[in-house]
Each structure stands twice: as structure tokens, then as C-alpha cells.
Amino acid sequence: MTIYSVKDKKAILPLFNGWQETFIWSCLQDCMGMAYADDLRKPQTAQIILGDFCFFAGTVNYEIIRNKPVNHQSEFIIMVPQNKQWEEAIEFVFQEKAFRFIRYATKKEKGAFNKSMLQMIVSQLPGKYELRMIDNVLYEQLRVLPWAKDLCGNYPCYEDYKINGIGAAILKNGELVSGASSYAFYKGGIEVEIDTREDERRKGLALVCGAKLILECLKQNLYPSWDAHNKGSLALAEKLGYKFDTEYTAYEISMF
């Protein structure tokens, strides 16, 4: 079976109808990501890939589950099934390579944030640290740091990030130690990514970066969407004003 690269997203739009996931919106709005389907005119099944995330919709299709774009260099991916049938198909295709886990979506409430509280969080950053918005210099540094590569990694150059991305970072003695940035963008918002260097974790740096990013998004009338990878990430989100919405199944696939 041939799997086609989809340029005109209108054809696959009905297959993803009602799915409140910003990665999907990013692709369907032609902002970021790639789309694939079994047919370009009347698709029955579709796949969206953005960064290390992959979403399936429509009729279960084993061939599209196995589809790995030639420009996808990573051997790792997170697959998100639309329903139980897709879960079973992913497990069948990848067997022991598929690690099932739960992710946590938060409610997308534009008025949920307390600006005064967020500003207070930012102001509590200890003096030995420096908080800066991500500029061209920090962008280049973040892209080559193993712990920070996801902060700006989905933007091919700084000019793209400057136009479509947004982020804040913390430095200690001139070295980057934490950051919060747009993993992806869609019309009217971003998907938040937060990372901290291992030796600087549990010091409140991620909280400060997150608060600063949210404040800057609000200034620009952008919604900072947050899907938590684990309960720790959800707890951090809740400290910043997010509210838990629902949990959903995902799969970490090794050797994709």
C-alpha cells in the first residue's frame, strides 16, 4: 500500500475532527509538522508527525503505523492513538518496542492565569541566576545542548524561531541551566516545553521559566497550551494556574 504525503490538509481534517490537541492544529493549519494518508482525495486513515510526536486517526492501518518519513532522523517517537483500536494496532506492530504510558492534558482556559502570581514567581529568582528571553545567541546555544535540544529544535533557524517561537531561559555563571519555550506553534498559541539541566533541577527554575513564558505569551495574545508528560509536569503546570482536563494513552517507541 502506498502512503502519501498530504499537502492539502482539508482532505484529512474530518478524520481529526474534535481532537483538542495543539500538535494536530499546528499541522492542519500548515504551521508545522507533516501529514500522511492512504489516499489524497478520500483518505480513510491519516498520520500527523511533529517533532517527536505522532498522531493517528481514521481507520486502523498497519502500514501507516510503520511509516517513517525519510527526513525523520530520530529513532524515538511518541505515538498517540485516537482510540482503543489504534492502541491495539500500535502494540501489535511494535511489540516490546512500544512502552505504554499516560499523558495529562490541561484545560485550555484563556482566563486561567493570575498575572500577579506569575510576576511574583519570576521575582523570586535568586540573584545568582539570570533570566533572559531567548535571542539569537541563546537559540544557537540551546540547539546544541543535549538537555535543551527540544526547546528550539523544531525551528530550523533563528529567523523562523524569531517569527513563530517564543521562550525564556535561565543562566548561571553565563551557562544555560533551564528554559521554557514553544515546542510548536499554531494560530493563536504555542505548546509549552520546559527543560532544566539535571544538576539544577528541583530549585524552582522551571517554575520561573514557565511563569515568564506565560506572561510573555499573554502580552502577545498567545495561549500557552500545556500537555504534561508525567504527573510531575502536571504538578508544575498546576502551580502556574493550569487545571487538569483529561489523561490519554501514548506510546514511547524505540527504534522507530
C-alpha positions, 0 to 999 in steps of 0.5 A, a space after each residue: 500500500 502506498 502512503 502519501 504525503 498530504 499537502 492539502 490538509 482539508 482532505 484529512 481534517 474530518 478524520 481529526 475532527 474534535 481532537 483538542 490537541 495543539 500538535 494536530 492544529 499546528 499541522 492542519 493549519 500548515 504551521 508545522 509538522 507533516 501529514 500522511 494518508 492512504 489516499 489524497 482525495 478520500 483518505 480513510 486513515 491519516 498520520 500527523 508527525 511533529 517533532 517527536 510526536 505522532 498522531 493517528 486517526 481514521 481507520 486502523 492501518 498497519 502500514 501507516 503505523 510503520 511509516 517513517 518519513 525519510 527526513 525523520 532522523 530520530 529513532 524515538 517517537 511518541 505515538 498517540 492513538 485516537 482510540 482503543 483500536 489504534 492502541 491495539 494496532 500500535 502494540 501489535 506492530 511494535 511489540 516490546 518496542 512500544 512502552 505504554 504510558 499516560 499523558 495529562 492534558 490541561 484545560 485550555 482556559 484563556 482566563 486561567 492565569 493570575 498575572 500577579 502570581 506569575 510576576 511574583 514567581 519570576 521575582 523570586 529568582 535568586 540573584 545568582 541566576 539570570 533570566 533572559 528571553 531567548 535571542 539569537 545567541 541563546 537559540 544557537 546555544 540551546 540547539 546544541 545542548 543535549 538537555 535543551 535540544 527540544 526547546 528550539 529544535 523544531 525551528 530550523 533557524 533563528 529567523 523562523 524561531 524569531 517569527 513563530 517561537 517564543 521562550 525564556 531561559 535561565 543562566 548561571 555563571 553565563 551557562 544555560 541551566 533551564 528554559 521554557 519555550 514553544 515546542 510548536 506553534 499554531 494560530 493563536 498559541 504555542 505548546 509549552 516545553 520546559 527543560 532544566 539541566 539535571 544538576 539544577 533541577 528541583 530549585 524552582 527554575 522551571 517554575 520561573 521559566 514557565 511563569 515568564 513564558 506565560 506572561 510573555 505569551 499573554 502580552 502577545 495574545 498567545 495561549 500557552 497550551 500545556 500537555 504534561 508528560 508525567 504527573 510531575 509536569 502536571 504538578 508544575 503546570 498546576 502551580 502556574 494556574 493550569 487545571 487538569 482536563 483529561 489523561 490519554 494513552 501514548 506510546 514511547 517507541 524505540 527504534 522507530 
